[in-house]
Amino acid sequence: MPRPVLHRPGPLLRLALLLSVLALLGGCAALNGKKAPEPEPTLDERIQQAAEAMLQANPELPRYSPMIAATFVSIDNLSHSSTFGRISSELFASALSRGDIQVREVKMRDSLFIEESIGELILSREVQRLSQAHDARSILMGTYAQGQNTLYLSVRVVRSNDAMVLGSASLAVPLDNNLRAMLGGGW
């Protein structure tokens, strides 16, 4: 007796079957009331949210434009920063500029010497001199601390003529390998 010829499903049919099974499983999960977890916000998104909250809590903040941004520094050593300190300062300044604060770019001015690997560190004794040199009414400053599983960031906008804090924000970000890499590039 001749054997029946079996046809194997082609790759498109197998893919369609797999997608159907996944859709059914997804539907079952939805029926159970379980929802796929939301992805964690990125550092950029967290900083944008913190800047928006700062502006909402301090609606007069744009009056203190123009602002200059200092590189954020380690809370344990105020003369030490990292790739994280530099990029988080840049991200926060960008977020505030989207909120109607004029941010003066100090890297384009000749009056501030910036070492390539250091950035724009501003220590308290330098605030008056730098704000006058850049005609700034406020300064964005921040510190960060690395915990075992969390990175903490504290940000302040300070009035340049008397160092009065005009607004502040704090963030706690889960520490992942990406942030660890940015923290490891310290100076």
C-alpha positions in Angstrom: 0.0 0.0 0.0 1.4 3.4 -1.0 2.4 5.7 1.8 0.6 9.1 2.0 2.7 12.0 1.2 3.0 14.5 4.1 3.6 18.1 3.4 5.6 20.1 5.9 4.2 23.6 6.5 6.3 26.3 4.9 8.0 29.1 6.9 5.2 31.5 6.4 2.6 29.1 7.7 4.7 28.3 10.7 5.1 32.0 11.4 1.3 32.5 11.1 0.7 29.7 13.5 3.2 31.0 16.0 1.7 34.5 15.9 -1.8 33.0 16.3 -0.7 31.1 19.4 1.0 34.3 20.9 -2.1 36.3 20.2 -4.2 33.7 22.0 -1.9 33.7 25.0 -1.9 37.5 25.1 -5.7 37.4 25.0 -5.7 34.9 27.9 -3.5 37.2 29.9 -5.7 40.1 29.2 -8.8 38.1 30.3 -7.0 37.3 33.6 -6.7 41.1 34.2 -2.9 41.0 33.9 -1.3 43.7 32.0 2.2 43.7 30.6 4.5 45.9 32.8 5.2 49.4 31.6 8.8 50.0 30.7 10.8 52.0 33.2 11.2 55.6 32.2 14.6 56.5 30.7 17.0 58.9 32.4 16.0 61.5 29.9 12.3 61.0 30.6 12.8 61.2 34.4 14.8 64.4 34.1 12.2 65.9 31.8 9.5 65.1 34.4 11.6 66.5 37.3 12.2 69.7 35.3 8.5 70.1 34.5 7.6 69.6 38.2 10.2 72.2 39.2 8.7 74.7 36.8 5.2 74.0 38.0 6.2 74.4 41.6 8.1 77.6 40.9 6.2 79.5 38.1 8.5 82.6 38.6 11.6 80.6 37.7 11.8 81.9 34.0 12.1 85.5 35.5 15.6 84.5 36.5 16.8 83.9 33.0 19.4 83.7 31.6 20.7 80.7 33.4 24.0 78.9 33.1 24.4 75.2 33.9 27.1 73.7 36.0 28.3 70.1 35.7 26.6 68.0 38.4 29.1 66.7 40.9 29.5 63.8 43.3 28.1 64.5 46.8 31.1 62.8 48.3 33.6 65.0 46.5 32.4 68.3 45.1 35.4 68.6 42.7 34.6 65.2 41.2 32.2 64.4 38.4 31.6 61.8 35.7 30.0 61.3 32.4 26.7 61.0 34.3 27.3 64.4 36.0 28.0 66.0 32.6 25.1 64.5 30.7 22.5 64.9 33.4 23.4 68.6 33.7 23.0 68.9 29.9 19.6 67.0 29.9 18.3 69.1 32.8 19.3 72.4 31.1 17.6 71.3 27.9 14.4 70.4 29.8 14.4 73.7 31.5 15.0 75.6 28.2 11.9 73.8 26.8 10.0 75.4 29.8 10.8 79.0 28.8 14.0 79.4 30.7 16.8 80.9 28.6 19.9 78.9 29.1 23.2 80.5 28.2 25.7 78.1 26.6 29.0 78.8 28.4 31.0 76.4 26.2 30.8 78.9 23.4 32.2 81.8 25.4 35.9 82.6 25.7 35.6 84.0 29.2 35.3 80.6 30.9 38.1 78.1 30.6 36.8 74.6 30.4 39.1 71.7 30.7 38.1 69.1 28.2 37.7 66.2 30.7 36.2 68.3 33.5 33.3 70.3 32.2 31.8 73.4 33.8 32.3 72.7 37.5 31.0 75.6 39.7 32.0 75.7 43.3 30.4 78.2 45.6 33.4 80.6 45.5 33.1 80.8 41.7 29.4 81.5 41.5 29.6 85.3 41.6 32.5 85.5 39.2 31.0 83.2 36.6 27.5 84.6 36.8 28.9 88.1 36.2 31.1 86.9 33.4 28.1 85.3 31.6 25.5 87.8 32.7 23.5 85.1 34.3 20.7 85.6 36.8 20.6 82.0 37.9 22.7 78.8 37.9 21.6 75.2 37.6 23.6 73.0 40.0 23.3 69.4 41.1 24.8 66.7 43.2 24.5 62.9 42.8 25.1 59.9 45.0 25.5 56.3 44.1 23.8 53.7 46.3 23.9 50.0 45.8 20.8 49.8 43.6 19.8 53.4 43.2 21.4 56.6 41.9 20.2 59.8 43.7 20.2 63.2 42.0 19.5 66.5 43.7 19.1 69.6 41.4 18.8 73.2 42.3 18.4 76.5 40.5 20.2 79.2 42.5 19.9 82.9 42.2 23.4 84.1 41.2 23.6 87.4 43.2 22.9 85.8 46.6 22.9 82.0 46.2 19.3 81.7 47.2 17.6 78.5 46.0 14.8 79.3 43.6 13.7 75.8 42.8 14.8 72.2 43.4 14.1 68.7 42.3 15.2 65.2 43.4 15.3 62.0 41.4 16.0 58.4 42.4 16.9 56.3 39.4 17.4 52.5 39.5 21.1 51.8 39.0 21.7 49.7 35.9 24.9 48.8 34.0 24.4 51.8 31.7 24.5 54.3 34.6 27.4 52.4 36.3 29.4 52.8 33.1 28.7 56.6 33.1 29.6 56.9 36.8 32.9 55.0 36.2 34.2 57.7 33.9 34.9 60.1 36.8 37.7 62.6 37.2 
